[in-house]
Amino acid sequence: MAEFKYQKIINSTIDGIHSGAISGKLLSVRQYAKQHQLGISTVTLAYQELERQGWITAEPKRGYFVCPKQTTQQAPDYGNKINRVRAGQELATAVQFSFNDPNILPLSCTAPGSVLDHEKLLNKLHRQVLKRRPYKLLMQDPIEGITALRKEICRHLFKTGQTFSPDQLLITNGRHEGLLIALTAVKARHQAIAIETPISFYFQSILKQLDIEVIEVPIQVDYQQELYLLTQAYDEIGFNTYMINPNFGDPTGRVLSDENKMQLLHWAEQRGVSIIEYDRGELYFDSTRPSTLASLAQLGHRSLQLISIGDFCDTVSPSMGLGYLVCLNTLDECLLTKQIVAEEPNLALQHMLTDMMHSDDYSKLTNKLRAQLRIQYTQTYAILEPLSHLGVYMSQPQGGPCIWLKLPAPCSSIILWQRVIDAKLSIAPGTMFSFNQEYTEFFRITFALPWEMGMESGLKQLVNIVTDYIHSSRA
């Protein structure tokens, strides 16, 4: 209980500093303890940790004060140039290889499902499922996935304000298979596809393998300008499918408002454009989960074709090869595609996840995960914060697994990557999130890895490398 209270003090103080509600001098330890009916030792430990993270500073005989920080930086300009390119095989392959090098700390690789160790629970569920002899039922397994799991997913989504029928869901072998099914179902594999950039690397890696023609529409601070660019691309080039990550857009961390999402749905329905959505809303930090495009499309967009991709590798385990599609006006096409090109999802995993969701273990698990991700984000941001004084932009995501940084001119993340990899660290250069080698001044790092001593020391080492690089580039 003391640990919970200690962390609650830290989280509420950081939130207050971010929002501007807390500034200047803090309450003394005794005042805070008395006002909140807490132990002095608990408050002292929390203040010491806040000081260690760089949020506050102690002044002898005066008390604790909020450290001066830069005001919230404006979101960067990603440009307004629409790029039309072939999604070929020119990605920084070396970054991919660094993921699996045991001698390199992969700050470029997001793995939120590994942040907490769920092995004990998964082993327990697996043993329980095997007792029921699931393989005996294999021939009875419907192509869309077992009914019980689809019902439990709908029940879970309903708790976050999303109403779907099990008949709209299709169980898949994870998000990669889900995207292949979606692309095939909307007949997008042999025509140009529009996509927001910077792009989710998950989207990009699949499209590169398929050698699909891509129209890049850069993210805009003003969403009306983004819709204008989307319209321009539609009128001048033409496309029938738009791919987007509206919640915690990887890598930028952007979340579209419900109003912007509704505008996009209306835009797509007017033009007969199908939408493929990748939703990572389960990784939100706060109490209100962002709406999916699929849930909003239920409110009157009856003719819109939309497929929303969800999976459990982010929340349960990176090795959990199970996901689902929410199919609006596309279920028959997705079912046919799945029957022809995909293998049946593992039946034991389906039963395990059904049991996990039915017992509410999944809700408890995701609550713990989001709380830990938020802690690790604040710790990471505090370590990186000195870079803001050197002109480095840092995104402030409301959830998700990563932070997007922009180097000051004339720095390049490609050059920085080489310096970082020489130090046995790995970052993701911005060019990895564009088919046209854009965003060279950006790079992405993750806080969604198991938080061990190596993470903290690696991040501090990264700060030193970036600092030295910026100074040398200005010399």
C-alpha positions in Angstrom: 0.0 0.0 0.0 2.9 2.3 0.9 4.4 1.7 -2.5 1.1 2.6 -4.2 0.8 5.9 -2.3 4.5 6.7 -3.0 3.9 6.3 -6.7 0.6 8.2 -6.6 2.4 11.2 -5.2 5.0 11.0 -8.0 2.4 10.7 -10.7 0.1 13.4 -9.4 3.0 15.8 -9.0 4.3 15.2 -12.5 0.8 15.6 -13.9 0.5 18.9 -12.0 3.8 20.2 -13.4 2.9 19.2 -16.9 -0.5 20.9 -16.7 0.9 24.0 -14.9 -1.2 23.4 -11.8 2.0 22.9 -9.8 4.8 25.5 -10.1 7.2 27.3 -7.8 7.5 26.0 -4.3 5.9 22.7 -3.3 4.2 21.9 0.0 6.8 20.9 2.6 7.0 17.2 3.4 5.1 17.7 6.7 2.4 19.9 5.1 1.9 17.3 2.3 1.8 14.4 4.8 -0.7 16.2 7.0 -2.9 17.4 4.1 -3.1 14.0 2.5 -3.0 11.9 5.7 0.2 10.2 4.7 3.3 9.1 6.5 6.3 11.5 6.4 8.6 8.8 5.2 6.3 8.0 2.2 6.3 11.7 1.1 10.0 12.0 1.7 10.7 9.0 -0.6 8.4 10.4 -3.3 10.1 13.8 -3.2 13.5 12.3 -3.3 12.5 10.2 -6.4 11.0 13.3 -8.1 14.3 15.1 -7.4 16.3 12.2 -8.8 14.2 12.3 -12.0 14.8 16.0 -12.3 11.3 17.3 -11.7 12.0 19.2 -8.5 15.0 20.5 -6.7 15.7 20.8 -2.9 17.0 24.1 -1.7 18.5 24.0 1.9 16.3 25.7 4.5 13.8 26.8 1.8 12.1 23.5 0.7 11.4 21.8 -2.6 10.9 23.8 -5.9 9.7 22.8 -9.4 12.7 22.7 -11.7 12.5 25.3 -14.5 11.6 23.6 -17.7 10.9 24.8 -21.2 7.3 25.6 -22.1 5.5 22.9 -24.1 7.1 22.8 -27.5 5.0 23.2 -30.6 4.4 20.1 -32.6 7.0 19.9 -35.5 6.1 20.6 -39.1 6.2 17.4 -41.1 5.8 19.4 -44.4 3.0 19.4 -46.8 4.5 17.5 -49.8 2.6 14.5 -51.0 5.0 11.7 -52.0 4.0 9.0 -54.4 6.5 6.2 -54.3 6.9 2.4 -54.7 7.2 0.7 -51.4 10.4 -1.1 -52.2 13.1 -2.8 -50.0 15.3 0.1 -49.0 14.7 0.3 -45.2 17.6 0.6 -42.8 18.0 -3.2 -42.5 20.8 -2.8 -40.0 18.3 -1.3 -37.5 16.2 -4.4 -37.9 19.2 -6.7 -37.2 20.1 -4.6 -34.1 16.8 -5.8 -32.5 18.2 -9.3 -32.0 21.8 -8.5 -31.2 22.3 -9.4 -27.5 25.1 -6.9 -27.2 22.9 -3.9 -28.2 20.2 -2.2 -26.1 17.3 -1.9 -28.6 15.9 1.5 -27.7 14.5 1.5 -31.3 12.3 -1.5 -30.7 8.9 -1.2 -28.9 7.7 -4.3 -26.9 5.1 -3.1 -24.4 3.9 -6.7 -23.9 7.3 -7.5 -22.3 7.2 -4.7 -19.7 5.4 -7.0 -17.2 6.1 -10.7 -16.8 2.9 -12.6 -17.3 4.5 -16.1 -17.6 3.0 -17.4 -14.4 -0.6 -16.5 -15.4 -0.1 -17.8 -19.0 1.3 -21.1 -17.8 -1.7 -21.5 -15.5 -4.1 -20.8 -18.2 -2.4 -23.1 -20.6 -2.5 -26.0 -18.2 -6.2 -25.4 -17.6 -6.9 -25.3 -21.4 -5.0 -28.5 -22.1 -7.2 -30.3 -19.5 -10.2 -29.5 -21.8 -8.5 -31.3 -24.7 -9.0 -28.3 -27.2 -7.5 -30.2 -30.1 -10.5 -32.6 -30.0 -12.6 -29.6 -31.0 -10.3 -28.5 -33.8 -12.6 -29.6 -36.6 -15.5 -27.7 -35.1 -13.6 -24.4 -34.9 -15.4 -21.8 -37.0 -13.3 -19.8 -39.6 -14.1 -16.6 -37.8 -12.7 -17.9 -34.4 -14.4 -19.4 -31.4 -17.6 -17.6 -30.5 -16.7 -17.4 -26.8 -13.6 -15.3 -27.5 -15.4 -13.0 -29.9 -18.0 -12.4 -27.2 -15.4 -11.7 -24.6 -13.6 -9.2 -26.8 -16.9 -7.4 -27.4 -17.6 -7.4 -23.7 -14.1 -5.9 -23.0 -14.5 -3.2 -25.7 -18.0 -2.4 -24.4 -16.5 -1.4 -21.0 -14.5 1.3 -22.9 -17.6 2.6 -24.7 -17.3 0.6 -27.9 -20.3 -1.4 -29.0 -19.7 -4.3 -31.5 -21.4 -7.6 -32.3 -19.4 -10.8 -32.2 -20.6 -11.2 -35.8 -18.4 -8.2 -36.8 -15.2 -9.8 -35.4 -12.7 -12.1 -37.0 -9.9 -13.8 -35.0 -6.5 -13.7 -36.7 -2.9 -15.0 -36.1 -1.8 -11.5 -35.0 -1.6 -8.1 -36.5 0.6 -9.0 -39.5 -1.9 -11.5 -40.8 -4.7 -9.1 -40.0 -3.2 -6.4 -42.2 -2.7 -8.9 -45.1 -6.3 -10.0 -44.8 -7.5 -6.4 -44.7 -5.5 -5.3 -47.7 -6.7 -8.3 -49.7 -10.3 -7.9 -48.6 -10.6 -4.3 -49.8 -8.7 -5.1 -53.0 -5.9 -2.8 -52.2 -2.9 -4.9 -53.1 -2.8 -4.0 -56.8 -3.5 -0.2 -56.6 -2.1 2.9 -54.9 -2.8 3.2 -51.2 -2.8 6.5 -49.2 -1.2 6.5 -45.8 -0.4 9.1 -43.2 3.3 9.7 -42.5 5.4 9.4 -40.4 4.0 5.9 -40.7 3.7 3.0 -38.3 6.7 0.8 -39.0 4.3 -2.2 -38.8 2.4 -0.8 -41.7 5.6 0.0 -43.6 7.2 -3.4 -43.2 4.2 -5.2 -44.8 3.7 -2.7 -47.6 7.4 -2.9 -48.5 7.2 -6.7 -48.8 4.2 -6.4 -51.1 5.9 -3.6 -53.3 2.7 -1.6 -53.2 2.5 2.0 -54.6 2.0 4.4 -51.7 0.8 7.9 -51.5 2.3 9.6 -48.4 0.2 12.3 -46.8 2.2 14.0 -44.0 0.6 14.6 -40.6 -0.5 18.2 -40.1 -0.9 20.1 -36.8 -4.1 21.5 -38.2 -6.2 18.5 -39.2 -8.2 20.6 -41.7 -5.0 21.0 -43.6 -4.4 17.3 -43.5 -7.8 16.6 -44.9 -7.1 19.2 -47.6 -3.9 17.3 -48.5 -5.8 14.0 -48.5 -8.4 15.5 -50.9 -5.6 16.9 -53.1 -4.0 13.4 -53.3 -7.4 11.8 -54.0 -8.3 14.3 -56.8 -4.9 14.3 -58.5 -3.7 10.7 -58.1 -6.7 8.7 -56.9 -6.9 5.8 -54.4 -9.5 3.6 -52.8 -7.9 2.8 -49.5 -6.5 4.9 -46.7 -4.4 3.5 -43.8 -4.1 5.3 -40.5 -3.1 4.8 -36.9 -5.4 7.3 -35.1 -4.5 6.5 -31.5 -1.0 7.1 -30.4 0.2 7.2 -33.9 3.5 5.3 -34.1 6.0 6.9 -34.1 4.7 10.4 -33.3 2.3 9.6 -30.4 -0.5 11.7 -31.9 -4.1 11.0 -31.0 -6.8 12.3 -33.2 -9.8 13.9 -31.4 -13.2 12.4 -31.9 -14.2 15.4 -33.9 -11.3 14.9 -36.3 -12.1 11.2 -36.5 -15.7 11.9 -37.5 -14.5 14.3 -40.1 -12.3 11.6 -41.6 -15.1 9.1 -41.6 -17.4 11.5 -43.4 -14.6 12.3 -45.9 -14.0 8.6 -46.7 -17.7 7.7 -46.9 -18.4 10.6 -49.4 -15.7 9.3 -51.7 -16.1 5.6 -51.3 -12.6 5.2 -49.7 -12.1 2.2 -47.5 -10.2 2.7 -44.2 -7.8 0.3 -42.6 -7.2 1.3 -39.0 -4.5 0.1 -36.6 -5.6 0.7 -33.1 -3.3 0.9 -30.1 -5.8 2.5 -27.8 -5.2 -0.2 -25.1 -2.0 1.6 -24.3 -3.6 4.9 -23.2 -2.3 6.3 -19.9 -5.4 7.9 -18.5 -8.9 6.8 -17.6 -10.6 7.6 -20.9 -9.7 5.2 -23.8 -9.5 7.0 -27.1 -12.3 6.0 -29.5 -11.6 3.8 -32.5 -12.7 4.9 -35.9 -14.6 1.6 -36.0 -16.7 2.5 -32.9 -17.4 6.0 -34.2 -18.3 4.6 -37.7 -21.2 2.7 -36.0 -22.9 6.0 -35.4 -24.4 6.4 -38.9 -21.7 5.7 -41.5 -23.6 2.7 -42.9 -22.0 2.5 -46.3 -18.4 2.9 -45.1 -16.0 0.0 -45.5 -13.7 -0.1 -42.5 -11.4 -2.7 -41.0 -9.9 -2.1 -37.5 -6.9 -4.2 -36.5 -6.3 -5.2 -32.9 -3.9 -7.7 -31.3 -2.7 -8.9 -28.0 1.1 -8.8 -28.5 1.2 -5.3 -27.0 -0.7 -6.2 -23.9 -0.2 -9.9 -23.1 3.1 -11.0 -24.6 5.2 -10.3 -27.7 4.9 -14.0 -28.5 1.1 -13.9 -28.3 0.3 -14.7 -31.9 -3.4 -13.8 -31.7 -5.3 -10.7 -32.9 -8.7 -9.7 -34.3 -10.3 -7.6 -37.0 -13.4 -5.5 -36.5 -15.0 -5.6 -40.0 -17.6 -3.0 -41.0 -19.2 -3.8 -44.3 -16.3 -6.1 -45.1 -16.9 -9.3 -43.1 -17.7 -11.6 -46.0 -14.6 -10.4 -47.9 -12.4 -10.8 -44.9 -13.8 -14.3 -44.1 -13.2 -15.4 -47.7 -9.7 -14.0 -47.7 -8.9 -15.7 -44.4 -10.2 -19.0 -45.6 -8.0 -18.9 -48.7 -4.7 -17.3 -47.6 -4.5 -17.8 -43.8 -4.0 -20.6 -41.2 -6.4 -21.1 -38.4 -5.5 -19.2 -35.2 -4.1 -21.5 -32.4 -7.1 -23.0 -30.6 -5.3 -23.3 -27.3 -4.4 -19.6 -27.4 -8.0 -18.7 -28.2 -9.3 -20.6 -25.2 -6.6 -19.1 -22.9 -7.5 -15.6 -23.9 -11.2 -16.3 -23.5 -10.6 -17.5 -20.0 -8.4 -14.5 -19.3 -11.0 -12.0 -20.4 -13.9 -13.8 -18.8 -12.2 -13.8 -15.4 -11.3 -10.1 -15.9 -7.6 -11.1 -15.5 -7.1 -9.3 -18.9 -8.5 -6.0 -17.6 -6.4 -6.3 -14.4 -3.3 -7.1 -16.6 -3.8 -4.1 -18.9 -4.5 -1.7 -16.0 -1.1 -2.7 -14.5 0.6 -2.5 -17.8 -0.7 1.1 -18.5 0.3 2.2 -15.1 3.8 0.8 -15.5 4.1 2.3 -19.0 3.2 5.7 -17.6 5.8 5.4 -14.9 8.5 4.4 -17.5 7.4 7.2 -19.8 7.9 9.8 -17.0 11.2 8.3 -16.0 12.4 8.3 -19.6 11.2 11.9 -20.3 13.0 13.1 -17.1 16.2 11.5 -18.3 15.9 13.0 -21.8 14.7 16.4 -20.6 18.2 18.1 -20.7 18.1 17.6 -24.5 15.2 20.1 -24.7 17.6 22.9 -23.7 19.7 22.1 -26.8 16.8 22.6 -29.1 15.6 19.0 -29.3 11.9 18.6 -29.7 10.4 15.7 -27.7 6.8 14.5 -28.2 4.6 14.1 -25.1 2.4 11.1 -25.9 -0.7 10.4 -23.9 0.0 6.7 -24.3 1.7 4.2 -26.5 5.2 2.9 -26.4 7.6 5.5 -27.7 8.8 9.1 -27.8 9.5 11.0 -31.1 12.5 13.4 -31.1 13.6 16.0 -33.6 17.2 17.2 -33.8 18.1 20.8 -34.4 19.6 21.7 -37.8 22.0 20.6 -39.3 21.9 17.3 -37.4 20.9 14.0 -39.0 19.5 11.0 -37.3 21.4 8.8 -39.8 24.7 10.1 -38.5 23.5 9.9 -34.9 22.4 6.3 -35.4 26.0 5.4 -36.4 27.3 7.0 -33.3 24.7 5.4 -31.1 25.2 1.9 -32.6 29.0 2.2 -32.0 28.1 2.6 -28.3 26.0 -0.6 -28.4 22.7 1.2 -28.4 20.0 1.4 -31.1 17.6 4.1 -32.1 15.1 4.2 -35.0 16.0 7.0 -37.5 13.1 9.0 -38.9 13.7 7.7 -42.4 12.4 4.3 -41.2 8.9 5.8 -41.1 8.8 7.1 -44.6 9.0 5.4 -48.0 10.7 8.4 -49.5 13.5 8.8 -47.0 11.9 11.8 -45.3 12.3 12.9 -41.6 16.1 12.6 -41.5 16.1 15.0 -38.5 13.8 12.8 -36.4 14.4 9.6 -34.5 12.3 7.4 -32.2 13.1 5.7 -29.0 11.0 3.4 -26.7 10.2 3.3 -23.0 8.2 0.1 -23.5 10.9 -2.5 -22.6 11.5 -4.2 -19.2 12.8 -1.4 -17.0 16.2 -2.7 -15.8 19.4 -0.9 -14.9 20.4 -1.2 -18.5 17.5 0.9 -19.6 18.3 3.9 -17.3 22.0 3.8 -18.0 21.4 3.4 -21.7 19.1 6.4 -21.9 21.7 8.5 -20.0 24.4 7.4 -22.3 22.1 8.3 -25.3 21.7 11.8 -23.8 25.5 12.2 -23.6 25.9 11.0 -27.2 23.2 13.3 -28.6 24.6 16.3 -26.6 28.1 15.7 -27.9 26.8 15.3 -31.5 24.8 18.6 -31.3 27.8 20.5 -29.9 30.2 19.1 -32.6 27.7 19.9 -35.4 27.6 23.5 -34.2 31.4 23.9 -33.8 
